[in-house]
Amino acid sequence: MEGLNSKHCSKCGEDVMPMAAFCQSCGDRLPSNISSAFVASVAAIQPGDPAAPVQEFRKLRVMNWAIVALISVGATMTLFKSQTFTGVLIVAALMTFIAGPFLLTAVVLSRETIFFTGIPVAAHRRKLKKVAVAFNVILGVFGTLGLITGMVTGQIAPLVSALFYVIPPILNVRALRALVLPS
């Protein structure tokens, strides 16, 4: 029965997700033809079944990519205004610290194989998932400190802007914890 709801890579023999275009271990392209028995078995799986397909996180991925795009545009505009090399380094470090968790979460929640300099990132999703959770928790802690500071000082604008660093990381951590990676 295992062959009906999972495929194996012809190159390395590892299990791959249904409908995957590339192997998550070696990055080899998988054949695109799918047998009717495989499609029928996927359709017969019930939502509570442990062999149910991976949950989609499309809206959360779009939110993360949008945040990365906004941060990148703002940081790029700030980089052009910076007149010193130290200023460029500080802006680049802050952009990496703030955009990094969102970018990493979007990559981990994606079902596609993503390549970074020719290396398949999907092969390391389990490790990336742990790192993404840690980065989102750190960003959430900084946001919580901003919320506390805004409440103590009575300033509304920093209080509202700190929500940006609290709500998305909470949503990301919940999604990453619910993400079941194929073994």
C-alpha positions as CSV (number, residue, x, y, z in Angstrom):
1,M,0.0,0.0,0.0
2,E,2.9,2.3,0.5
3,G,3.6,2.5,-3.2
4,L,0.1,3.9,-3.8
5,N,0.4,7.1,-1.8
6,S,4.1,7.8,-2.2
7,K,6.6,7.7,-5.1
8,H,10.2,6.8,-4.9
9,C,13.1,8.6,-6.7
10,S,14.6,6.6,-9.5
11,K,18.0,8.0,-8.7
12,C,18.4,7.8,-4.9
13,G,15.4,5.6,-4.0
14,E,14.0,8.1,-1.4
15,D,10.3,8.7,-0.9
16,V,9.0,11.9,-2.6
17,M,5.8,13.9,-2.2
18,P,3.0,13.2,-4.5
19,M,2.9,15.6,-7.5
20,A,6.5,16.6,-6.8
21,A,8.6,17.7,-9.8
22,F,11.9,17.1,-8.2
23,C,13.3,14.7,-5.5
24,Q,13.7,16.4,-2.2
25,S,16.9,14.5,-1.4
26,C,19.0,14.6,-4.5
27,G,17.2,17.2,-6.6
28,D,16.7,14.9,-9.6
29,R,13.7,15.6,-11.9
30,L,10.9,13.1,-11.4
31,P,8.8,11.7,-14.3
32,S,5.7,13.7,-14.8
33,N,3.4,10.7,-15.7
34,I,1.3,9.5,-12.7
35,S,-0.5,6.2,-12.8
36,S,-4.3,6.2,-12.3
37,A,-3.9,4.0,-9.2
38,F,-1.8,6.7,-7.6
39,V,-4.3,9.5,-8.4
40,A,-7.2,7.3,-7.2
41,S,-5.4,6.5,-3.9
42,V,-4.8,10.2,-3.2
43,A,-8.5,11.0,-3.9
44,A,-9.5,8.2,-1.5
45,I,-7.5,9.6,1.5
46,Q,-9.6,11.1,4.2
47,P,-8.6,14.4,5.9
48,G,-7.9,12.7,9.3
49,D,-5.8,9.9,7.7
50,P,-2.1,10.1,8.6
51,A,-1.3,9.6,4.9
52,A,-3.2,12.8,4.0
53,P,-1.5,15.2,1.7
54,V,0.6,18.1,3.1
55,Q,-1.5,21.1,4.2
56,E,-1.3,24.1,1.9
57,F,-0.1,27.4,3.3
58,R,-0.6,29.5,0.2
59,K,-1.9,32.7,2.0
60,L,0.8,32.6,4.6
61,R,3.5,32.1,1.9
62,V,2.1,35.1,0.0
63,M,2.1,37.2,3.2
64,N,5.7,36.2,3.8
65,W,6.8,37.0,0.3
66,A,5.0,40.4,0.4
67,I,6.7,41.3,3.7
68,V,10.1,40.4,2.2
69,A,9.4,42.5,-0.9
70,L,8.3,45.5,1.2
71,I,11.3,45.2,3.5
72,S,13.6,44.9,0.5
73,V,12.2,47.9,-1.3
74,G,12.5,50.0,1.9
75,A,16.0,48.8,2.7
76,T,17.1,49.4,-0.9
77,M,15.9,53.0,-0.8
78,T,17.7,53.5,2.5
79,L,20.9,52.0,1.1
80,F,20.9,54.5,-1.7
81,K,20.6,57.3,0.8
82,S,23.4,56.0,3.0
83,Q,26.6,58.0,2.6
84,T,29.0,55.7,4.6
85,F,30.0,52.1,4.3
86,T,29.1,51.6,8.0
87,G,25.6,52.8,7.2
88,V,25.3,50.4,4.4
89,L,26.4,47.5,6.6
90,I,24.0,48.5,9.4
91,V,21.0,48.7,6.9
92,A,22.0,45.4,5.3
93,A,22.3,43.7,8.7
94,L,19.0,45.0,9.8
95,M,17.3,43.9,6.6
96,T,18.8,40.4,6.9
97,F,17.6,40.2,10.6
98,I,14.1,41.4,9.8
99,A,13.5,39.9,6.3
100,G,15.4,36.6,7.0
101,P,12.7,34.9,9.1
102,F,10.0,35.7,6.6
103,L,12.0,34.6,3.6
104,L,13.1,31.4,5.3
105,T,9.5,30.6,6.4
106,A,8.2,31.2,2.8
107,V,10.8,28.7,1.5
108,V,10.1,26.1,4.1
109,L,6.3,26.3,3.6
110,S,6.7,26.0,-0.1
111,R,6.0,22.5,-1.7
112,E,8.2,23.3,-4.7
113,T,11.9,22.5,-4.8
114,I,13.9,25.7,-4.6
115,F,17.5,25.9,-5.7
116,F,20.1,28.2,-4.2
117,T,23.2,28.3,-6.4
118,G,22.3,25.0,-7.9
119,I,21.8,23.2,-4.6
120,P,18.3,21.9,-3.8
121,V,17.0,23.6,-0.6
122,A,14.2,21.1,-0.2
123,A,16.7,18.4,0.8
124,H,17.4,20.4,4.0
125,R,13.8,21.3,4.9
126,R,13.8,19.6,8.3
127,K,16.8,21.7,9.4
128,L,15.5,24.8,7.8
129,K,12.1,24.3,9.6
130,K,13.9,24.4,13.0
131,V,15.9,27.5,12.1
132,A,12.8,29.3,10.8
133,V,10.9,28.6,14.0
134,A,13.9,29.9,16.1
135,F,14.2,33.1,13.9
136,N,10.5,33.7,14.1
137,V,10.5,33.3,17.9
138,I,13.4,35.7,18.2
139,L,11.6,38.3,16.0
140,G,8.4,37.8,18.0
141,V,10.3,38.4,21.3
142,F,11.7,41.7,19.9
143,G,8.2,42.7,18.8
144,T,6.8,41.8,22.2
145,L,9.4,44.0,23.8
146,G,8.4,46.8,21.4
147,L,4.7,46.3,22.5
148,I,5.7,46.5,26.1
149,T,7.7,49.6,25.6
150,G,4.9,51.2,23.7
151,M,2.4,50.5,26.5
152,V,4.7,51.7,29.2
153,T,5.6,55.0,27.4
154,G,2.0,55.5,26.2
155,Q,3.1,55.9,22.5
156,I,0.5,54.6,20.0
157,A,2.6,54.6,16.8
158,P,5.4,52.3,18.1
159,L,2.7,50.1,19.7
160,V,1.0,49.6,16.4
161,S,4.2,49.1,14.4
162,A,5.4,46.5,16.9
163,L,2.4,44.4,16.0
164,F,4.1,43.9,12.6
165,Y,6.8,42.1,14.5
166,V,4.5,40.0,16.6
167,I,1.5,38.8,14.5
168,P,3.3,37.4,11.4
169,P,5.9,35.5,13.5
170,I,3.1,34.0,15.6
171,L,1.3,32.9,12.4
172,N,4.6,31.5,11.0
173,V,5.4,29.5,14.1
174,R,1.9,28.0,14.2
175,A,2.2,27.0,10.5
176,L,5.7,25.7,10.8
177,R,4.7,23.6,13.9
178,A,1.7,22.2,11.9
179,L,3.8,21.5,8.8
180,V,4.3,17.7,8.4
181,L,7.4,17.0,6.3
182,P,7.5,13.7,4.5
183,S,10.0,11.2,6.0
